[in-house]
Amino acid sequence: MVEFQSLTGRVLVAMPGIGDPRFEHAVILICAHGPDHAMGLRLDRPAPGVTLKTVLDKLETPALGDAAARPVLIGGPVEKERGFVLHTDDWMNDEASLPFGEGLAMTGSRDALIAMTDAVAGPRRSVLLLGYAGWGEGQLEEELGENVWLTADADVGLIFDDDHDAKWSRALAGLGVDAAMLSGQAGRA
């Protein structure tokens, strides 16, 4: 039996021809991965017309500073109305933050949204995501076995970069792969 290897804190990079349009050219940060589940946040897909200010206004919360104009990302197809703040671990809520990987955390509370707009007391880097990507027991491992995803080390620069259109090709380049050289056909040797 193969020993379980957690991918928590790693990045999934979709292969061409993934077969699911929701994940075409996806770059997903795995926030939690155990033998019976996996949960990640897609890093490359802005929500059309939604900014941090839009969300804060809806919650009747003041939007301070320039941070309010930042885009909100679609974190995945599960629970699309649920928000997650992905941030550096220099700001934490002891009751609500989930630290993972190297220097990262995820928080789903209103105070994390407010902290995002505070350049002094808030996290150094942060992004708001709506929804998440989830896998049931063995599902992610099966997809990895079918060569649906490549895995990479998390890169804070890539995670919080605003150039969403280039994240997929940059993630591949970080692995030494040229996106133009990849085939949409999967195979087994």
N, C-alpha and C positions, 0 to 999 in steps of 0.2 A: 504494500500500500504506500502511495506517495504521501509524504508529510505535507501538511497544509502550509502554504506560504502566503501570508497576508500581503496585500498590495496597498494597505493604508499608507497614505502619504505619497503614493506614486501617481503617475499620470498615464491614462489610456489614450492612445492615438488611433483613431479609426482607420482601418485599411480601406482603400478604394473598393467599391463594390460590396460594401457592408450589408446591403440588402434591406436596410431599414432607413428610409429617408429622414427620420427624426435624428439619426446619428451620422449622416453624411458629413465627412470632414470634421468630426467631433474631436475635441480635446477635453477630457474629463479627469478631474482630480478626484482620486478615491479618498474619501474622508473616513470611512469605516469599512472594514472587510473582515468577516469572520467565517467560520466553516458553513454557517447557515444563511448568510446574507452579505450583500455589499451595497454601499451607498456612495454616490459621487455627485459632483457638481460640474456641469458643462461650462467651460470657460470662454467660449468663442462665439456666443450667439446673443447679441443684444435684443432686448424686447422692444419691438417697434414702437416708437413714440413714448416710451416710459423712461423717466429719469428718477433719480433719488427724490427730487422735489415732488414729483407726481405722487410717489408713495407716501412721503411724509405729509403732504397736504391731505391725502385720503385718511390718514390716521390722526389728522388734526394736531400735528406735531410741527413745531417751527423748523424751517430749513435754513440752517445757518451757513454762511460763507459760500465759496465757490464749489464746494463738494456737492452741493445740492443739484448741480447740473450734470453730474456724472450719470452715465447710462446704467440701467439695470439689466442684468443678464437673465436669459432663460436657462435655469440650472438643469432642467430635464422635464420629462413628460409626466412625472408623478407629482401629485398635489401642487399643481401650478399656482395656486393662490397662496401657498405657504412660502414665507420669505426666510432666507438664510443669509447671514452676513459672514462672508469668508474674510478673514483678517489675519494680520500678523499677531503673534502672541504677546506683544508688548502692552496690549489692553485685553483684560479678561473679566468676565462675570463669573465669580466662583460657583454660582448655582446653575448657570445656563451655558457656559462655554465648553466646547469639546476640543481640547488640544490634540493635535495629531501631527505626524510628519515632523519636519525640522522647522520650528518657528512659526507654525500655522495653527489656526483655531477656527472653529465655526460656532456661531452663536445665533440663536433664533429668537432673541428678545428685543423689545422696543428700545431698551437702553443701548443696544448695539447699534441701532439705526441712528440714534442721537449722537453716539460716540463717533460715528463715521464722519460727521460734519464738524467735529471739534479737532482742529489742527494741533492743539496743545495736549489735551488729555486723552484723545482718541487713539486708535491704532495708527501706526505709521502708514500702513497700506490696508485697503479694504475694498470690497465690492459686494453689492447686494444682488442676490440671485433668487429668482422665483421658481419653485419646483426643484426636483432632483431626479437623478437617474438611480434606479434600484434594481437589484438582482436577487432572486431567491436562491435557495440552497443549490450549489453546484452550477448555477446558470452562467455565472461569469467565467468559471473555470472551463466550462464547455465551450463558450465563445472564444476563449483564449486558445483552446485546443484546435478550434476550427480556423485559426489565424484571422479572426475578425478584428483583433486589437493588437497593437504593439504597446509595450510598456516602457516608460521612461522615468528617470528621476524627476522629481518636482523642481521647477526652476521658478523662484519667486518673481523674477523679471517677466517671464512668460505668463505666469498666473495673473498678475495684476496689470499687465500691459493693456493699453486701450486699442491697439491695432488688432482688432478681432478677426479681420479678414485674413491676416497673415499667420495667425496662431498655429493652424494645422501644419502649414509648410515649415514654419519655424520649429515646431515640435519634432517634425520628421528630420529636419536638418540637424537638430541637436543629437539625433541618433545616427547621424552620418548617412541619412537616406535622402535622395533627391525625389521629391514628389512626382516629378515628370517621368521618372523611371519606373514607377510602381504600376503594376497591372491590376485591373479590377477582377481578375480571375484568381480564385483561391485553389489551392491544390495540396495534395499529400504525396510524400515520397514513399 
